[in-house]
């Protein structure tokens, strides 16, 4: 059987081109982001659609345009353009069956007519629907969503109702977890839900799911209490450098820095206490989806010392800057020290580029898997940030966020409190 996903992807592309061509220049990268597939696949489909006379694709300012109105393009036309099948259709009976076997010598006669009937029925169905009909249905669905996006009733749900809805949706997405009994208490339900968040791969989520998730997470953050970065006092070493012990996911600032892994997809270990897990959990599944988009485009892991910036979604900050610290396997080397310095410089450069006035750093590379000596790491952090800030006048305040008492004591020394 030769069924593939090319037909759906090609229709997606044509609808996108029609929807956005008057608003922006449509590119293969934009189409890859919308379809969430590799840009190489998108470009191959674009070539097939071009060869079928359905689109024009030009480099530069022209972008991708339709050559035929959607009303004149049937789903069958798209099917014929992109499905590389023989004239025998999508369904093919293997021709080398053993004629000495009673099943082998009869299978062609049993399945051939039925496959032909199914093929004919499918083609007639595809011919009966043009892409203008699909586009109109799409626009109707979008118009039914108010500007505030609240159509699913998430704002009227209780927190328990939100948790139960999200658990059910995630158990449907991850079938092996359907057998897990849903606890009746709040803490148990949250632990199960957070575990499912942690395990969920970076594929797209429905707007209904996101609406309920966003309402749940924002209410949780509000209930925990939000700390204003503007109200935090500076250190004796430098009034622009601040020490704060607390939950970084509750800090209202321009950007927080996540101590990420090289894949940038967050921590997949359920309920792990690392900052990477906490940030991805409270930001929502959108963060992993966005990080995956960045990494697919980049095509390789993020090197130690590098950084990427994303929206913060449900966190009270504007951005999350993800940086990958060095891993110390034996004794600390100069190379690892330089990589850690690069983390801080890269993060500040991205913060300044995005006009962030307040930036909060979590402790980078000192977690269990990285093993950078915490005292040396704090010294590098403070010295590097203090020197680098001179080149970024837009950054008014840098907060060193610590979670443990050990790190608080270390940073108090480095910042001149003790």
C-alpha positions as CSV (number, residue, x, y, z in Angstrom):
1,X,0.0,0.0,0.0
2,X,1.4,3.3,-1.0
3,X,-0.6,5.8,1.0
4,X,1.5,8.7,2.4
5,X,1.0,12.1,4.1
6,X,2.0,14.1,1.0
7,X,-1.6,14.9,0.1
8,X,-2.4,16.5,3.4
9,X,0.9,18.4,3.5
10,X,0.3,19.7,0.0
11,X,-3.2,20.9,0.8
12,X,-1.8,22.5,3.9
13,X,0.7,24.4,1.8
14,X,-1.8,25.6,-0.8
15,X,-4.2,26.8,1.9
16,X,-1.3,28.6,3.7
17,X,-0.2,30.3,0.5
18,X,-3.7,31.5,-0.2
19,X,-4.3,32.6,3.4
20,X,-1.1,34.6,3.8
21,X,0.1,35.6,0.4
22,X,-1.5,39.1,0.6
23,X,-0.2,39.7,4.1
24,X,3.4,38.5,3.9
25,X,6.0,36.9,1.6
26,X,5.4,33.2,1.8
27,X,8.6,31.2,2.0
28,X,9.5,27.5,2.4
29,X,10.7,28.2,5.9
30,X,7.4,29.7,6.9
31,X,5.6,26.7,5.4
32,X,7.9,24.3,7.3
33,X,7.1,26.1,10.5
34,X,3.4,25.9,9.8
35,X,3.4,22.2,8.8
36,X,6.1,21.3,11.4
37,X,7.9,19.2,9.0
38,X,11.5,19.4,7.6
39,X,12.0,22.2,5.1
40,X,13.5,19.7,2.6
41,X,10.2,17.8,2.5
42,X,8.4,21.1,1.9
43,X,10.7,22.1,-0.9
44,X,10.1,18.8,-2.7
45,X,6.4,19.3,-2.4
46,X,6.7,22.8,-3.8
47,X,8.5,21.5,-6.8
48,X,5.8,19.0,-7.5
49,X,3.1,21.6,-7.1
50,X,5.0,24.0,-9.4
51,X,5.4,21.2,-12.0
52,X,1.7,20.7,-11.8
53,X,1.1,24.3,-12.6
54,X,-0.6,25.1,-9.3
55,X,2.0,27.5,-7.8
56,X,4.8,29.9,-8.8
57,X,7.9,29.9,-6.6
58,X,10.4,32.6,-7.0
59,X,13.5,33.5,-5.0
60,X,13.7,36.9,-3.4
61,X,10.8,39.2,-2.8
62,X,8.4,37.3,-5.0
63,X,7.8,34.4,-2.7
64,X,5.3,31.6,-3.4
65,X,2.1,32.4,-5.1
66,X,-0.9,30.5,-6.5
67,X,-1.3,30.3,-10.2
68,X,-4.8,28.7,-10.0
69,X,-7.7,29.9,-7.8
70,X,-8.5,27.6,-5.0
71,X,-12.1,27.2,-6.4
72,X,-10.5,25.5,-9.4
73,X,-8.3,23.2,-7.5
74,X,-9.9,20.0,-6.3
75,X,-8.4,17.6,-3.7
76,X,-8.0,15.2,-6.6
77,X,-5.8,17.7,-8.5
78,X,-3.5,17.9,-5.5
79,X,-3.5,14.2,-5.1
80,X,-2.4,13.7,-8.7
81,X,0.3,16.4,-8.3
82,X,2.1,15.0,-5.3
83,X,1.2,11.3,-4.8
84,X,3.9,9.4,-6.7
85,X,1.7,6.3,-7.5
86,X,1.3,4.2,-10.5
87,X,-1.9,4.2,-12.6
88,X,-3.0,1.2,-10.6
89,X,-3.7,3.5,-7.7
90,X,-2.8,3.7,-4.1
91,X,-3.5,0.1,-3.4
92,X,-1.3,-2.5,-5.1
93,X,-1.3,-6.3,-4.7
94,X,2.1,-7.8,-4.6
95,X,2.7,-9.4,-8.0
96,X,5.3,-12.0,-7.0
97,X,3.0,-14.2,-4.9
98,X,3.7,-17.9,-5.0
99,X,1.5,-19.5,-7.6
100,X,2.0,-22.9,-5.9
101,X,0.3,-21.7,-2.7
102,X,-3.5,-21.5,-2.7
103,X,-3.4,-18.1,-1.0
104,X,-0.7,-16.8,-3.3
105,X,-2.4,-17.8,-6.6
106,X,-5.7,-16.3,-5.5
107,X,-4.8,-13.1,-3.7
108,X,-4.8,-11.0,-6.8
109,X,-8.3,-12.0,-7.7
110,X,-9.6,-11.5,-4.2
111,X,-8.2,-8.1,-3.6
112,X,-7.7,-6.5,-7.1
113,X,-11.4,-5.7,-7.7
114,X,-12.0,-4.5,-4.2
115,X,-8.9,-2.2,-4.3
116,X,-10.0,-0.8,-7.6
117,X,-13.5,-0.1,-6.2
118,X,-11.9,1.6,-3.2
119,X,-9.6,3.7,-5.4
120,X,-12.5,4.8,-7.6
121,X,-14.6,5.8,-4.6
122,X,-11.7,7.7,-3.1
123,X,-11.0,9.6,-6.3
124,X,-14.7,10.6,-6.7
125,X,-14.7,11.9,-3.2
126,X,-11.6,14.0,-3.8
127,X,-13.0,15.4,-7.0
128,X,-16.1,16.5,-5.2
129,X,-14.2,18.9,-2.8
130,X,-12.2,21.9,-3.9
131,X,-9.8,23.9,-1.8
132,X,-12.0,27.0,-1.7
133,X,-14.5,24.9,0.3
134,X,-11.7,23.9,2.8
135,X,-10.4,27.5,3.0
136,X,-13.9,28.8,3.8
137,X,-14.3,26.2,6.5
138,X,-11.0,27.2,7.9
139,X,-11.9,30.9,7.9
140,X,-15.2,30.1,9.6
141,X,-13.5,28.2,12.3
142,X,-11.0,31.1,12.9
143,X,-13.8,33.7,13.0
144,X,-15.6,31.7,15.6
145,X,-12.6,32.2,18.0
146,X,-12.9,35.7,19.7
147,X,-9.8,37.9,20.0
148,X,-9.3,36.8,23.6
149,X,-9.3,33.2,22.4
150,X,-11.6,32.1,25.2
151,X,-14.2,29.9,23.5
152,X,-13.7,26.6,25.3
153,X,-14.9,27.8,28.7
154,X,-11.4,27.4,30.3
155,X,-11.9,30.6,32.3
156,X,-15.1,29.2,33.9
157,X,-13.5,25.9,34.8
158,X,-12.2,25.2,38.3
159,X,-8.5,24.2,38.6
160,X,-9.6,20.6,39.3
161,X,-11.6,20.6,36.1
162,X,-8.7,21.9,34.2
163,X,-6.3,19.3,35.6
164,X,-8.7,16.5,34.8
165,X,-9.3,17.7,31.3
166,X,-5.6,18.0,30.6
167,X,-4.8,14.6,32.1
168,X,-7.4,13.0,29.9
169,X,-6.1,14.7,26.8
170,X,-2.5,13.7,27.5
171,X,-3.4,10.2,28.4
172,X,-5.1,9.9,25.0
173,X,-1.9,11.3,23.3
174,X,0.4,8.9,25.3
175,X,-1.6,5.7,25.3
176,X,0.8,3.8,27.6
177,X,-0.2,6.1,30.4
178,X,-4.0,5.5,30.1
179,X,-3.7,2.8,32.7
180,X,-2.6,5.2,35.4
181,X,-5.4,5.9,37.8
182,X,-6.2,9.6,38.2
183,X,-5.7,10.6,41.9
184,X,-8.6,12.3,43.7
185,X,-6.4,14.9,45.6
186,X,-5.0,18.1,44.2
187,X,-1.3,17.2,44.7
188,X,-1.6,13.8,43.2
189,X,-3.4,15.2,40.1
190,X,-0.8,17.9,39.6
191,X,2.1,15.4,39.9
192,X,0.5,13.1,37.3
193,X,-0.2,16.1,35.0
194,X,3.3,17.5,35.4
195,X,4.7,14.0,34.6
196,X,2.7,13.9,31.4
197,X,3.8,17.4,30.5
198,X,7.4,16.3,31.0
199,X,7.0,13.2,28.8
200,X,5.0,14.8,26.0
201,X,7.0,15.0,22.7
202,X,7.2,18.4,20.9
203,X,4.2,18.0,18.6
204,X,1.5,20.6,18.1
205,X,-1.4,20.9,20.6
206,X,-5.0,21.9,19.9
207,X,-6.1,25.4,20.7
208,X,-8.6,23.9,23.2
209,X,-5.8,22.1,25.0
210,X,-3.7,25.2,25.1
211,X,-6.5,27.4,26.4
212,X,-7.1,25.1,29.3
213,X,-3.4,24.6,30.0
214,X,-2.7,28.3,29.9
215,X,-5.5,29.1,32.3
216,X,-4.3,26.4,34.7
217,X,-0.7,27.5,34.7
218,X,-1.3,31.2,35.0
219,X,-3.6,30.7,37.9
220,X,-1.0,28.4,39.6
221,X,1.7,31.1,39.2
222,X,-0.6,33.8,40.4
223,X,-1.4,31.7,43.5
224,X,2.3,31.2,44.3
225,X,2.9,34.9,44.1
226,X,4.9,36.9,41.6
227,X,8.1,38.7,42.5
228,X,8.8,42.0,40.7
229,X,12.4,42.2,39.5
230,X,12.1,46.0,39.7
231,X,11.7,45.8,43.5
232,X,14.8,43.7,44.2
233,X,17.7,45.6,45.7
234,X,21.2,45.6,44.3
235,X,24.3,44.1,45.9
236,X,27.2,45.8,47.7
237,X,29.5,44.9,44.8
238,X,27.3,46.6,42.2
239,X,23.7,48.0,42.5
240,X,22.9,46.5,39.0
241,X,23.7,43.0,40.3
242,X,21.1,41.3,42.4
243,X,21.0,38.1,44.5
244,X,17.6,36.5,44.8
245,X,16.6,33.1,46.3
246,X,13.3,31.8,44.9
247,X,11.4,30.1,42.2
248,X,12.5,31.6,38.9
249,X,9.2,30.7,37.2
250,X,7.5,33.3,39.4
251,X,9.8,36.2,38.6
252,X,8.4,39.1,36.6
253,X,11.3,40.4,34.5
254,X,12.2,40.7,30.9
255,X,14.1,37.4,30.5
256,X,15.1,34.5,32.5
257,X,17.9,32.1,31.6
258,X,17.4,28.4,31.5
259,X,20.2,26.0,32.1
260,X,19.4,23.7,29.2
261,X,20.7,20.5,27.7
262,X,22.2,20.4,24.2
263,X,18.9,19.3,22.6
264,X,17.1,22.3,24.1
265,X,13.9,20.3,24.5
266,X,13.6,20.5,28.3
267,X,13.9,17.7,30.8
268,X,11.9,14.6,30.0
269,X,12.3,13.0,33.4
270,X,9.0,13.2,35.2
271,X,9.0,15.5,38.3
272,X,12.7,16.2,38.1
273,X,13.8,19.1,40.3
274,X,16.1,20.7,37.7
275,X,15.4,24.3,36.6
276,X,15.0,23.1,33.0
277,X,12.1,20.9,34.1
278,X,10.5,23.6,36.2
279,X,10.7,26.2,33.4
280,X,9.3,24.0,30.7
281,X,6.5,22.8,33.0
282,X,5.3,26.2,34.0
283,X,5.8,27.8,30.6
284,X,3.6,25.1,29.0
285,X,4.0,22.7,26.1
286,X,4.4,25.6,23.7
287,X,8.0,26.1,24.9
288,X,9.2,22.6,23.9
289,X,7.4,22.9,20.6
290,X,9.2,26.2,19.9
291,X,12.5,24.9,21.0
292,X,12.1,21.9,18.7
293,X,11.3,24.2,15.8
294,X,14.5,26.1,16.5
295,X,16.6,23.0,16.7
296,X,15.1,21.4,13.6
297,X,16.0,24.6,11.7
298,X,19.5,24.6,13.1
299,X,20.0,20.9,12.3
300,X,22.3,20.0,15.2
301,X,22.6,20.2,19.0
302,X,23.3,23.6,20.6
303,X,27.0,23.7,21.5
304,X,28.3,24.5,25.0
305,X,28.5,28.2,25.4
306,X,25.7,29.0,22.9
307,X,22.2,30.4,23.6
308,X,18.8,30.7,22.0
309,X,15.8,32.9,22.9
310,X,12.1,32.0,22.9
311,X,8.9,33.5,24.1
312,X,8.1,32.7,27.8
313,X,4.4,31.8,27.1
314,X,2.8,31.3,30.5
315,X,5.6,32.6,32.7
316,X,5.5,36.1,34.0
317,X,8.7,37.1,32.1
318,X,8.7,38.0,28.4
319,X,11.5,35.7,27.2
320,X,13.3,32.5,28.1
321,X,17.0,32.4,27.1
322,X,18.3,28.8,26.8
323,X,22.0,28.3,27.3
324,X,24.0,25.1,27.4
325,X,26.7,24.9,30.0
326,X,29.8,22.8,29.8
327,X,29.9,19.3,31.4
328,X,32.9,18.6,33.7
329,X,33.8,15.0,33.5
330,X,37.1,14.9,35.4
331,X,39.1,17.9,36.5
332,X,38.0,21.4,35.5
333,X,39.8,22.7,32.4
334,X,40.4,26.2,30.9
335,X,38.2,25.2,28.0
336,X,35.3,24.5,30.3
337,X,35.8,27.8,32.1
338,X,35.8,29.6,28.8
339,X,32.6,27.8,27.7
340,X,30.8,28.9,30.9
341,X,32.0,32.5,30.3
342,X,30.5,32.2,26.8
343,X,27.2,31.2,28.2
344,X,26.8,34.4,30.1
345,X,28.1,36.6,27.3
346,X,25.8,34.9,24.7
347,X,22.8,35.3,27.0
348,X,23.4,39.0,27.6
349,X,23.9,39.6,23.9
350,X,20.5,38.1,23.1
351,X,18.9,40.0,26.0
352,X,20.3,43.3,24.7
353,X,19.3,42.5,21.1
354,X,15.7,42.0,22.4
355,X,15.8,45.2,24.5
356,X,15.6,43.4,27.8
357,X,16.3,45.7,30.8
358,X,16.1,42.9,33.5
359,X,17.6,39.5,33.1
360,X,17.7,36.6,35.7
361,X,20.2,33.9,35.5
362,X,19.7,30.5,37.1
363,X,22.9,28.6,38.1
364,X,24.5,27.2,35.0
365,X,26.4,23.9,34.8
366,X,26.3,23.3,38.6
367,X,23.5,20.7,38.4
368,X,24.1,17.0,38.9
369,X,24.7,16.1,35.3
370,X,27.2,19.0,34.6
371,X,29.4,18.9,37.8
372,X,31.0,22.4,37.4
373,X,32.4,23.4,40.8
374,X,29.7,25.8,42.2
375,X,32.2,28.2,43.8
376,X,34.2,28.6,40.6
377,X,31.0,28.8,38.6
378,X,29.7,31.7,40.7
379,X,33.0,33.6,40.4
380,X,32.9,33.2,36.6
381,X,29.2,34.3,36.5
382,X,29.7,37.5,38.5
383,X,32.9,38.6,36.8
384,X,31.7,37.8,33.3
385,X,28.3,39.6,33.8
386,X,29.9,42.6,35.5
387,X,32.3,43.1,32.7
388,X,29.9,42.3,29.8
389,X,27.2,44.6,31.0
390,X,29.4,47.6,30.2
391,X,28.8,46.9,26.6
392,X,25.0,46.7,26.9
393,X,23.6,49.9,28.4
394,X,20.0,48.7,27.8
395,X,20.4,46.0,30.5
396,X,19.7,47.8,33.8
397,X,19.7,44.8,36.2
398,X,20.9,41.3,36.3
399,X,19.6,38.9,38.9
400,X,21.5,35.8,40.1
401,X,18.7,33.4,41.0
402,X,19.6,30.7,43.5
403,X,17.4,27.9,44.7
404,X,19.5,26.2,47.4
405,X,21.0,27.6,50.5
406,X,24.4,26.4,49.4
407,X,24.3,28.6,46.3
408,X,22.9,31.5,48.2
409,X,25.9,31.5,50.6
410,X,28.4,31.2,47.6
411,X,26.8,34.1,45.7
412,X,26.6,36.3,48.9
413,X,30.4,36.1,49.1
414,X,30.9,36.9,45.4
415,X,28.5,39.9,45.5
416,X,30.1,41.4,48.6
417,X,27.4,40.7,51.2
418,X,29.8,38.8,53.4
